[in-house]
Amino acid sequence: MLNLSELIIDPRSVGKKLFLVAVKPVYDYKDGKRVSDEPVGYKYEVALPDKHLEKLSVRIDGACQIEEPESFLEVVFEGLQLSLYWTPNGHQIKATASKIRPAAAK
């Protein structure tokens, strides 16, 4: 049987523009308890104007690469990968990337 978590979603399906709206730290957990106060990465929450401003959180491991903006900031992800997973609340999208940068930066 095909496992949903093995399916890869085309990153172009989220639209052409991504607006960063929040940056949140990600911590390691073991048996439901946080094991360190040091973040292992960050989740960058973006609004998707091509999808009625739906939001998507993209995890990037390591140090914070961009600070939370005061207003919308158009960004670009490098190595963006999207996949599905199931929870008791239904299907969810897992999003990871290797880098994030402002869209104006080359």
All heavy atoms as an XYZ file, in Angstrom:
839
protein
N       0.841     -1.185      0.000
C       0.000      0.000      0.000
C       0.881      1.241      0.000
O       1.893      1.301      0.694
C      -0.910     -0.008      1.225
C      -1.721      1.255      1.371
S      -2.771      1.235      2.809
C      -4.335      1.095      2.008
N       0.499      2.217     -0.749
C       1.233      3.473     -0.858
C       1.101      4.266      0.437
O       0.009      4.450      0.958
C       0.694      4.295     -2.026
C       1.379      5.600     -2.322
C       2.841      5.364     -2.697
C       0.668      6.299     -3.457
N       2.226      4.733      0.964
C       2.249      5.523      2.191
C       2.187      7.000      1.817
O       3.023      7.489      1.055
C       3.535      5.207      2.960
C       3.556      5.843      4.324
O       2.792      6.745      4.621
N       4.458      5.361      5.157
N       1.200      7.735      2.356
C       1.038      9.150      2.030
C       2.288      9.973      2.335
O       2.596     10.930      1.634
C      -0.143      9.744      2.793
C      -1.526      9.409      2.267
C      -2.591     10.036      3.137
C      -1.693      9.845      0.833
N       3.015      9.611      3.385
C       4.197     10.394      3.760
C       5.326     10.260      2.735
O       6.266     11.044      2.753
C       4.695      9.981      5.145
O       5.136      8.649      5.130
N       5.205      9.298      1.827
C       6.213      9.126      0.789
C       5.916      9.956     -0.462
O       6.758     10.061     -1.346
C       6.332      7.654      0.412
C       6.866      6.801      1.547
C       6.819      5.319      1.238
O       6.277      4.923      0.185
O       7.316      4.543      2.060
N       4.718     10.539     -0.529
C       4.370     11.368     -1.678
C       5.021     12.738     -1.538
O       5.059     13.315     -0.460
C       2.853     11.545     -1.771
C       2.050     10.306     -2.099
C       0.557     10.633     -2.065
C       2.429      9.766     -3.468
N       5.533     13.253     -2.619
C       6.132     14.578     -2.649
C       5.183     15.508     -3.404
O       4.762     15.198     -4.524
C       7.510     14.560     -3.358
C       8.441     13.557     -2.690
C       8.104     15.961     -3.386
C       8.907     13.928     -1.315
N       4.868     16.646     -2.807
C       3.989     17.632     -3.430
C       4.859     18.657     -4.146
O       5.864     19.120     -3.601
C       3.118     18.327     -2.367
C       2.288     17.290     -1.609
C       2.222     19.376     -2.998
C       1.596     17.850     -0.379
N       4.485     19.036     -5.334
C       5.230     20.035     -6.087
C       5.159     21.376     -5.359
O       4.065     21.905     -5.142
C       4.636     20.164     -7.489
C       5.458     21.029     -8.420
O       6.204     21.901     -7.931
O       5.343     20.836     -9.642
N       6.304     21.949     -4.965
C       6.302     23.227     -4.242
C       5.655     24.372     -5.012
O       5.179     25.332     -4.418
C       7.788     23.521     -4.003
C       8.466     22.212     -4.110
C       7.648     21.411     -5.089
N       5.587     24.270     -6.346
C       4.939     25.320     -7.133
C       3.447     25.396     -6.854
O       2.811     26.397     -7.140
C       5.177     25.083     -8.623
C       6.646     25.235     -9.030
C       6.855     24.924    -10.475
N       6.539     23.499    -10.691
C       6.625     22.870    -11.839
N       7.011     23.522    -12.912
N       6.340     21.589    -11.936
N       2.886     24.348     -6.230
C       1.446     24.316     -5.976
C       1.008     25.297     -4.890
O      -0.179     25.565     -4.755
C       0.997     22.895     -5.617
O       1.596     22.479     -4.408
N       1.947     25.866     -4.126
C       1.563     26.832     -3.083
C       1.453     28.246     -3.638
O       0.972     29.144     -2.956
C       2.531     26.813     -1.871
C       2.488     25.469     -1.180
C       3.931     27.198     -2.264
N       1.890     28.457     -4.870
C       1.778     29.777     -5.489
C       3.133     30.406     -5.722
O       4.164     29.903     -5.283
N       3.115     31.553     -6.402
C       4.354     32.224     -6.785
C       4.904     33.133     -5.700
O       6.101     33.353     -5.628
C       4.141     33.026     -8.065
C       3.890     32.147     -9.272
C       3.757     32.960    -10.534
C       3.520     32.029    -11.713
N       3.445     32.741    -12.962
N       4.032     33.693     -4.867
C       4.483     34.619     -3.828
C       4.245     34.013     -2.457
O       3.209     33.397     -2.213
C       3.757     35.958     -3.938
C       4.138     36.712     -5.188
C       3.575     38.101     -5.156
C       4.036     38.847     -6.409
N       3.801     40.271     -6.298
N       5.214     34.211     -1.567
C       5.125     33.748     -0.184
C       5.480     34.924      0.711
O       6.536     35.541      0.534
C       6.101     32.595      0.061
C       6.029     31.406     -0.897
C       7.186     30.465     -0.650
C       4.712     30.686     -0.755
N       4.593     35.252      1.647
C       4.831     36.381      2.536
C       5.077     35.886      3.958
O       4.199     35.285      4.577
C       3.646     37.346      2.518
C       3.494     38.068      1.204
C       2.447     37.774      0.352
C       4.407     39.036      0.820
C       2.302     38.436     -0.852
C       4.279     39.705     -0.392
C       3.219     39.404     -1.222
N       6.275     36.159      4.472
C       6.633     35.770      5.832
C       5.833     36.607      6.819
O       5.807     37.832      6.726
C       8.130     35.973      6.063
C       8.668     35.578      7.434
C       8.532     34.072      7.652
C      10.120     36.008      7.565
N       5.165     35.926      7.782
C       4.377     36.644      8.785
C       4.817     36.339     10.213
O       4.526     37.108     11.121
C       2.857     36.371      8.626
C       2.361     36.913      7.293
C       2.528     34.899      8.730
N       5.523     35.217     10.433
C       5.953     34.867     11.789
C       7.141     33.924     11.743
O       7.322     33.178     10.775
C       4.806     34.211     12.566
N       7.964     33.992     12.804
C       9.114     33.103     12.971
C       9.039     32.548     14.386
O       8.962     33.310     15.347
C      10.450     33.853     12.759
C      11.630     32.920     12.994
C      10.509     34.473     11.368
N       9.050     31.209     14.515
C       8.917     30.564     15.824
C       9.990     29.499     16.007
O      10.269     28.739     15.082
C       7.534     29.925     15.952
C       6.413     30.925     15.834
C       5.065     30.258     15.839
C       4.004     31.329     15.603
N       2.688     30.777     15.424
N      10.583     29.427     17.205
C      11.609     28.404     17.442
C      11.001     27.001     17.510
O       9.834     26.827     17.862
C      12.205     28.800     18.791
C      11.153     29.607     19.457
C      10.361     30.273     18.371
N      11.818     26.006     17.158
C      11.443     24.589     17.233
C      12.406     23.925     18.216
O      13.614     24.124     18.140
C      11.565     23.910     15.854
C      11.288     22.421     15.962
C      10.637     24.564     14.851
N      11.861     23.121     19.142
C      12.663     22.463     20.170
C      12.600     20.951     20.010
O      11.646     20.418     19.446
C      12.155     22.855     21.564
C      12.254     24.330     21.827
C      11.168     25.167     21.605
C      13.435     24.899     22.277
C      11.261     26.531     21.834
C      13.535     26.261     22.508
C      12.443     27.069     22.284
O      12.545     28.421     22.497
N      13.612     20.262     20.533
C      13.626     18.801     20.564
C      12.749     18.308     21.713
O      12.792     18.873     22.819
C      15.049     18.271     20.783
C      15.674     17.769     19.504
O      14.946     17.558     18.517
O      16.902     17.586     19.494
N      11.990     17.241     21.444
C      11.146     16.622     22.462
C      11.456     15.133     22.530
O      11.782     14.519     21.517
C       9.664     16.815     22.126
C       9.164     18.213     22.391
C       9.373     19.231     21.476
C       8.492     18.512     23.565
C       8.922     20.519     21.709
C       8.029     19.790     23.818
C       8.244     20.784     22.885
O       7.797     22.056     23.136
N      11.355     14.576     23.714
C      11.491     13.131     23.898
C      10.406     12.698     24.874
O      10.281     13.267     25.960
C      12.875     12.775     24.446
C      13.099     11.284     24.557
C      14.505     10.966     24.983
C      14.651      9.451     25.050
N      16.015      9.071     25.410
N       9.625     11.712     24.470
C       8.509     11.217     25.281
C       7.578     12.346     25.694
O       7.085     12.403     26.828
C       9.035     10.488     26.525
C       9.879      9.272     26.172
O       9.549      8.600     25.171
O      10.865      9.011     26.883
N       7.369     13.301     24.779
C       6.429     14.387     25.034
C       6.962     15.527     25.879
O       6.227     16.441     26.214
N       8.229     15.474     26.256
C       8.813     16.529     27.090
C       9.970     17.192     26.359
O      10.791     16.523     25.737
C       9.302     15.963     28.417
C       8.189     15.437     29.280
C       8.706     14.957     30.603
C       7.546     14.411     31.424
N       7.974     13.963     32.729
N      10.027     18.503     26.476
C      11.115     19.248     25.846
C      12.420     18.922     26.552
O      12.502     18.965     27.771
C      10.824     20.751     25.902
C      11.761     21.538     25.022
C      11.216     22.878     24.671
N      11.503     23.836     25.715
C      11.114     25.091     25.697
N      10.380     25.535     24.693
N      11.426     25.905     26.664
N      13.459     18.601     25.771
C      14.727     18.159     26.356
C      15.776     19.265     26.439
O      16.818     19.062     27.054
C      15.315     16.944     25.594
C      14.391     15.743     25.712
C      15.576     17.280     24.139
N      15.505     20.440     25.825
C      16.484     21.516     25.858
C      15.783     22.854     25.677
O      14.721     22.932     25.058
C      17.520     21.327     24.745
O      18.355     22.448     24.648
N      16.403     23.888     26.211
C      15.884     25.235     25.998
C      16.462     25.865     24.737
O      16.068     26.958     24.345
C      16.190     26.127     27.201
C      15.343     25.763     28.411
O      14.247     25.199     28.217
O      15.780     26.035     29.542
N      17.402     25.184     24.101
C      18.011     25.673     22.865
C      17.203     25.188     21.667
O      16.974     23.987     21.520
C      19.451     25.174     22.738
C      20.403     25.780     23.743
C      20.566     27.284     23.534
O      20.700     27.731     22.377
O      20.530     28.003     24.547
N      16.786     26.100     20.803
C      16.049     25.663     19.605
C      16.938     24.835     18.678
O      18.137     25.074     18.579
C      15.657     26.970     18.917
C      16.041     28.075     19.807
C      16.930     27.542     20.873
N      16.339     23.854     18.011
C      17.052     23.040     17.020
C      16.802     23.563     15.604
O      17.416     23.105     14.661
C      16.661     21.548     17.110
C      17.098     20.966     18.437
C      15.178     21.352     16.871
N      15.889     24.503     15.503
C      15.535     25.085     14.217
C      14.438     26.111     14.400
O      14.093     26.471     15.537
N      13.871     26.537     13.276
C      12.810     27.547     13.317
C      11.743     27.199     12.298
O      12.025     26.601     11.262
C      13.390     28.935     13.030
C      14.213     29.431     14.187
C      15.530     29.037     14.333
C      13.653     30.235     15.161
C      16.287     29.438     15.415
C      14.399     30.652     16.252
C      15.712     30.253     16.368
O      16.451     30.639     17.455
N      10.499     27.587     12.619
C       9.393     27.472     11.676
C       9.078     28.869     11.179
O       8.883     29.795     11.963
C       8.161     26.855     12.332
C       8.271     25.361     12.484
C       6.951     24.736     12.802
C       7.111     23.232     12.829
N       5.848     22.569     13.100
N       9.072     28.996      9.866
C       8.793     30.257      9.202
C       7.379     30.170      8.633
O       7.122     29.383      7.717
C       9.823     30.510      8.102
C      11.235     30.554      8.653
C      11.990     29.394      8.762
C      11.785     31.743      9.111
C      13.275     29.417      9.287
C      13.068     31.777      9.648
C      13.801     30.615      9.733
O      15.068     30.647     10.275
N       6.455     30.940      9.213
C       5.063     30.892      8.780
C       4.859     31.896      7.653
O       5.164     33.079      7.812
C       4.131     31.206      9.945
C       2.678     30.998      9.613
C       1.806     31.149     10.837
O       1.748     30.180     11.628
O       1.211     32.219     11.002
N       4.357     31.393      6.537
C       4.126     32.246      5.374
C       2.647     32.243      4.997
O       1.955     31.244      5.156
C       4.981     31.808      4.164
C       6.452     32.075      4.418
C       4.768     30.358      3.801
N       2.185     33.399      4.532
C       0.841     33.537      3.974
C       0.950     33.350      2.466
O       1.913     33.815      1.839
C       0.264     34.907      4.312
N      -0.026     32.669      1.899
C      -0.015     32.309      0.478
C      -1.103     33.091     -0.259
O      -2.270     32.683     -0.262
C      -0.249     30.803      0.314
C       0.614     29.890      1.190
C       0.152     28.442      1.084
C       2.073     30.030      0.826
N      -0.767     34.229     -0.876
C      -1.792     35.033     -1.534
C      -2.513     34.300     -2.666
O      -3.686     34.566     -2.912
C      -1.043     36.256     -2.066
C       0.386     36.046     -1.797
C       0.548     34.840     -0.946
N      -1.836     33.376     -3.349
C      -2.483     32.615     -4.423
C      -3.454     31.567     -3.883
O      -4.193     30.956     -4.664
C      -1.432     31.926     -5.300
C      -0.597     32.908     -6.099
O      -1.009     34.077     -6.256
O       0.481     32.506     -6.582
N      -3.450     31.361     -2.567
C      -4.336     30.370     -1.918
C      -5.180     31.049     -0.842
O      -5.348     30.543      0.271
C      -3.510     29.231     -1.294
C      -2.631     28.490     -2.290
C      -3.464     27.752     -3.306
C      -2.569     27.021     -4.292
N      -3.306     26.443     -5.384
N      -5.697     32.236     -1.143
C      -6.593     32.981     -0.246
C      -5.958     33.250      1.107
O      -6.622     33.195      2.144
C      -7.933     32.262     -0.085
C      -8.565     31.905     -1.387
N      -9.111     32.843     -2.230
C      -8.715     30.708     -2.013
C      -9.586     32.235     -3.314
N      -9.357     30.947     -3.213
N      -4.650     33.519      1.114
C      -3.863     33.826      2.313
C      -3.830     32.690      3.332
O      -3.635     32.923      4.524
C      -4.312     35.136      2.961
C      -4.011     36.390      2.138
C      -4.528     37.628      2.849
C      -2.520     36.523      1.857
N      -4.027     31.450      2.864
C      -3.809     30.302      3.754
C      -2.383     30.382      4.264
O      -1.511     30.957      3.617
C      -4.007     28.979      3.006
C      -5.429     28.645      2.710
C      -6.216     28.211      3.931
O      -5.627     27.624      4.867
O      -7.427     28.459      3.943
N      -2.123     29.792      5.432
C      -0.775     29.833      5.998
C      -0.116     28.467      5.940
O      -0.785     27.438      6.004
C      -0.839     30.340      7.438
C      -1.223     31.798      7.488
C      -1.183     32.320      8.896
C      -1.609     33.771      8.898
N      -1.910     34.223     10.235
N       1.208     28.508      5.837
C       2.014     27.300      5.790
C       3.253     27.548      6.635
O       3.888     28.594      6.505
C       2.425     26.998      4.336
C       3.362     25.819      4.104
C       2.635     24.505      4.389
C       3.882     25.837      2.672
N       3.586     26.606      7.527
C       4.799     26.709      8.336
C       5.878     25.832      7.725
O       5.652     24.648      7.486
C       4.532     26.260      9.770
O       3.733     27.210     10.431
N       7.033     26.430      7.480
C       8.155     25.736      6.851
C       9.288     25.636      7.868
O       9.761     26.651      8.375
C       8.640     26.482      5.588
C       9.809     25.738      4.949
C       7.493     26.658      4.598
N       9.706     24.415      8.168
C      10.768     24.194      9.150
C      12.140     24.190      8.478
O      12.338     23.556      7.441
C      10.561     22.864      9.866
C      11.655     22.579     10.882
C      11.436     21.277     11.598
N      12.613     20.942     12.390
C      12.575     20.171     13.464
N      11.439     19.658     13.866
N      13.678     19.913     14.115
N      13.062     24.930      9.103
C      14.459     24.907      8.690
C      15.281     24.673      9.947
O      15.200     25.448     10.908
C      14.888     26.224      8.015
C      14.037     26.492      6.769
C      16.372     26.172      7.661
C      14.341     27.806      6.084
N      16.043     23.582      9.969
C      16.887     23.272     11.117
C      18.091     24.204     11.155
O      18.568     24.669     10.118
C      17.337     21.812     11.089
C      16.190     20.853     11.385
O      15.200     21.277     12.012
O      16.287     19.683     10.987
N      18.580     24.465     12.376
C      19.752     25.313     12.548
C      19.377     26.687     13.063
O      18.279     26.911     13.581
N      20.317     27.613     12.909
C      20.153     28.972     13.423
C      19.058     29.726     12.660
O      18.737     29.389     11.515
C      21.474     29.732     13.299
N      18.511     30.739     13.309
C      17.496     31.591     12.683
C      18.121     32.303     11.485
O      19.175     32.916     11.605
C      16.965     32.594     13.696
S      15.614     33.597     13.061
N      17.474     32.209     10.333
C      18.030     32.774      9.105
C      17.453     34.133      8.746
O      18.030     34.859      7.936
C      17.820     31.793      7.943
C      18.561     30.499      8.140
C      18.442     29.572      6.935
O      17.988     29.948      5.862
N      18.857     28.328      7.125
N      16.310     34.466      9.323
C      15.673     35.747      9.023
C      14.769     36.099     10.204
O      14.114     35.221     10.769
C      14.903     35.674      7.686
C      14.519     37.050      7.175
C      13.698     34.795      7.785
C      14.026     37.041      5.728
N      14.768     37.343     10.608
C      13.961     37.775     11.741
C      12.505     37.966     11.320
O      12.212     38.213     10.148
C      14.501     39.080     12.318
C      15.902     38.951     12.897
C      15.979     37.992     14.081
O      15.046     37.984     14.903
O      16.968     37.256     14.178
N      11.614     37.883     12.303
C      10.195     38.105     12.039
C       9.991     39.545     11.583
O      10.458     40.477     12.232
C       9.383     37.823     13.299
C       7.899     37.894     13.080
C       7.114     37.379     14.275
O       7.458     36.308     14.808
O       6.155     38.068     14.664
N       9.302     39.744     10.463
C       9.113     41.101      9.946
C       8.020     41.852     10.698
O       7.158     41.244     11.337
C       8.699     40.858      8.493
C       7.999     39.534      8.529
C       8.721     38.728      9.590
N       8.073     43.173     10.616
C       7.022     43.999     11.220
C       5.754     43.952     10.386
O       4.664     44.150     10.900
C       7.508     45.432     11.384
C       8.602     45.556     12.431
C       9.028     46.993     12.645
O       8.240     47.915     12.350
O      10.149     47.181     13.118
N       5.904     43.727      9.083
C       4.759     43.560      8.187
C       5.119     42.459      7.189
O       6.158     41.828      7.310
C       4.445     44.879      7.472
O       5.534     45.270      6.668
N       4.256     42.247      6.209
C       4.524     41.202      5.219
C       5.876     41.414      4.548
O       6.233     42.520      4.173
C       3.459     41.190      4.119
C       2.128     40.654      4.539
C       0.968     41.312      4.195
C       2.025     39.485      5.260
C      -0.274     40.817      4.546
C       0.792     38.971      5.631
C      -0.348     39.648      5.274
N       6.636     40.333      4.406
C       7.916     40.349      3.702
C       7.901     39.192      2.712
O       7.762     38.027      3.120
C       9.079     40.185      4.683
C      10.463     39.992      4.065
C      10.897     41.252      3.314
C      11.470     39.628      5.136
N       8.024     39.504      1.434
C       8.045     38.434      0.446
C       9.366     37.680      0.552
O      10.435     38.293      0.596
C       7.866     38.978     -0.969
C       7.717     37.876     -1.990
C       7.429     38.364     -3.404
O       7.232     39.573     -3.609
O       7.432     37.504     -4.304
N       9.288     36.349      0.613
C      10.471     35.512      0.787
C      10.515     34.403     -0.256
O       9.520     34.103     -0.911
C      10.537     34.883      2.205
C      10.689     35.944      3.273
C       9.328     34.004      2.468
N      11.700     33.802     -0.352
C      11.935     32.653     -1.238
C      12.609     31.579     -0.395
O      13.517     31.870      0.388
C      12.843     33.049     -2.418
C      13.219     31.833     -3.245
C      12.179     34.103     -3.272
N      12.152     30.332     -0.540
C      12.780     29.197      0.127
C      13.646     28.449     -0.873
O      13.271     28.289     -2.030
C      11.732     28.230      0.685
C      10.984     28.762      1.858
C       9.711     29.283      1.713
C      11.548     28.737      3.127
C       9.014     29.774      2.804
C      10.864     29.227      4.223
C       9.593     29.747      4.058
N      14.788     27.973     -0.420
C      15.624     27.090     -1.221
C      15.444     25.677     -0.679
O      15.398     25.466      0.534
C      17.086     27.512     -1.134
C      17.353     28.859     -1.776
C      18.804     29.275     -1.676
O      19.686     28.402     -1.509
O      19.054     30.485     -1.765
N      15.319     24.723     -1.572
C      15.156     23.329     -1.161
C      13.812     23.038     -0.514
O      13.711     22.137      0.313
N      12.777     23.785     -0.881
C      11.447     23.577     -0.295
C      10.901     22.209     -0.684
O      10.892     21.848     -1.859
C      10.487     24.671     -0.747
C       9.059     24.604     -0.221
C       9.026     24.707      1.309
C       8.204     25.706     -0.837
N      10.483     21.435      0.333
C       9.878     20.124      0.115
C       8.576     20.054      0.897
O       8.526     20.455      2.068
C      10.800     19.005      0.567
C      12.052     18.898     -0.258
C      12.896     17.690      0.136
O      12.725     17.096      1.192
N      13.809     17.321     -0.743
N       7.543     19.540      0.251
C       6.222     19.395      0.865
C       5.793     17.941      0.795
O       5.977     17.282     -0.234
C       5.192     20.254      0.123
C       5.505     21.739     -0.024
C       4.514     22.399     -0.964
C       5.485     22.414      1.328
N       5.242     17.442      1.890
C       4.711     16.086      1.906
C       3.512     16.044      2.843
O       3.262     16.984      3.595
C       5.777     15.064      2.333
O       6.247     15.360      3.626
N       2.775     14.948      2.787
C       1.577     14.779      3.618
C       1.847     13.816      4.764
O       2.663     12.907      4.641
C       0.429     14.207      2.787
C      -0.132     15.086      1.686
C      -1.134     14.291      0.861
C      -0.785     16.327      2.251
N       1.142     14.038      5.871
C       1.124     13.058      6.949
C      -0.253     13.112      7.606
O      -1.008     14.061      7.432
C       2.255     13.286      7.957
C       2.152     14.562      8.775
C       1.607     14.541     10.057
C       2.611     15.775      8.276
C       1.516     15.699     10.805
C       2.528     16.931      9.018
C       1.974     16.888     10.285
O       1.878     18.031     11.029
N      -0.582     12.065      8.323
C      -1.901     11.955      8.927
C      -1.805     12.083     10.435
O      -0.878     11.565     11.070
C      -2.535     10.609      8.573
C      -3.944     10.518      9.037
C      -5.068     10.957      8.384
C      -4.408      9.976     10.280
N      -6.180     10.720      9.142
C      -5.804     10.121     10.317
C      -3.772      9.398     11.366
C      -6.575      9.695     11.386
C      -4.550      8.978     12.430
C      -5.932      9.132     12.428
N      -2.765     12.789     11.023
C      -2.926     12.879     12.476
C      -4.387     12.575     12.789
O      -5.222     12.529     11.878
C      -2.584     14.295     13.002
O      -3.616     15.210     12.593
C      -1.228     14.769     12.504
N      -4.725     12.402     14.055
C      -6.140     12.204     14.389
C      -7.026     13.383     13.957
O      -8.235     13.235     13.817
C      -6.128     12.054     15.911
C      -4.767     11.498     16.203
C      -3.863     12.155     15.198
N      -6.424     14.539     13.719
C      -7.172     15.707     13.242
C      -7.276     15.762     11.723
O      -7.794     16.719     11.179
C      -6.521     16.997     13.740
C      -6.592     17.131     15.239
O      -7.544     16.685     15.869
N      -5.589     17.732     15.830
N      -6.740     14.754     11.036
C      -6.804     14.711      9.583
C      -5.439     14.842      8.944
O      -4.413     14.828      9.622
N      -5.430     14.994      7.639
C      -4.172     15.112      6.896
C      -3.559     16.487      7.112
O      -4.255     17.492      7.175
C      -4.411     14.871      5.403
C      -4.772     13.463      5.115
N      -6.075     13.033      5.032
C      -4.001     12.376      4.920
C      -6.098     11.742      4.787
N      -4.850     11.312      4.712
N      -2.239     16.511      7.213
C      -1.490     17.744      7.410
C      -0.382     17.814      6.366
O       0.004     16.802      5.790
C      -0.857     17.776      8.813
C      -1.849     17.610      9.951
C      -2.801     18.773     10.073
O      -2.412     19.917      9.924
N      -4.059     18.475     10.325
N       0.158     19.017      6.163
C       1.269     19.197      5.239
C       2.540     19.431      6.036
O       2.584     20.287      6.914
C       1.028     20.389      4.299
C      -0.199     20.127      3.430
C       2.250     20.652      3.427
C      -0.602     21.305      2.575
N       3.567     18.657      5.724
C       4.894     18.855      6.302
C       5.697     19.646      5.282
O       5.760     19.272      4.110
C       5.561     17.510      6.566
C       6.996     17.630      7.052
C       7.622     16.248      7.200
C       9.086     16.358      7.554
N       9.736     15.053      7.618
N       6.294     20.769      5.739
C       7.091     21.604      4.843
C       8.458     21.840      5.466
O       8.558     22.246      6.622
C       6.384     22.927      4.595
N       9.512     21.570      4.693
C      10.881     21.814      5.143
C      11.636     22.512      4.015
O      11.239     22.446      2.854
C      11.615     20.511      5.515
O      11.668     19.664      4.361
C      10.919     19.778      6.654
N      12.712     23.180      4.389
C      13.571     23.838      3.401
C      14.978     23.885      3.954
O      15.221     23.599      5.135
C      13.054     25.240      3.096
N      15.925     24.287      3.106
C      17.296     24.419      3.552
C      17.657     25.872      3.847
O      18.490     26.143      4.713
C      18.259     23.850      2.506
O      18.060     24.484      1.259
N      17.007     26.821      3.150
C      17.307     28.233      3.358
C      16.079     29.091      3.081
O      15.188     28.679      2.339
C      18.428     28.701      2.423
C      19.772     28.108      2.716
C      20.826     28.665      1.790
C      22.168     28.005      2.097
N      23.221     28.476      1.191
N      16.088     30.288      3.665
C      15.068     31.296      3.380
C      15.800     32.620      3.188
O      16.811     32.877      3.839
C      14.028     31.394      4.533
C      12.943     32.414      4.203
C      14.703     31.700      5.853
C      11.806     32.463      5.216
N      15.263     33.450      2.270
C      15.850     34.759      2.047
C      14.759     35.700      1.543
O      13.744     35.243      1.002
C      17.000     34.700      1.048
C      16.599     34.204     -0.323
C      17.735     34.273     -1.325
N      17.399     33.605     -2.569
C      16.627     34.097     -3.526
N      16.075     35.270     -3.386
N      16.408     33.404     -4.625
N      14.950     37.015      1.707
C      14.000     37.961      1.123
C      13.965     37.789     -0.391
O      14.995     37.506     -1.023
C      14.560     39.337      1.496
C      15.435     39.076      2.696
C      15.979     37.680      2.504
N      12.795     37.956     -0.992
C      12.651     37.741     -2.430
C      13.499     38.711     -3.235
O      13.982     38.360     -4.309
C      11.185     37.864     -2.838
N      13.731     39.913     -2.731
C      14.511     40.909     -3.467
C      16.000     40.555     -3.494
O      16.713     40.968     -4.396
C      14.321     42.282     -2.854
N      16.462     39.774     -2.514
C      17.879     39.397     -2.457
C      18.170     38.294     -3.472
O      17.371     37.395     -3.659
C      18.247     38.923     -1.053
N      19.308     38.355     -4.082
C      19.674     37.333     -5.083
C      20.794     36.463     -4.561
O      21.685     36.808     -3.943
C      20.102     37.990     -6.378
C      18.999     38.825     -6.996
C      18.170     38.025     -7.918
C      17.052     38.920     -8.436
N      16.115     38.477     -9.201
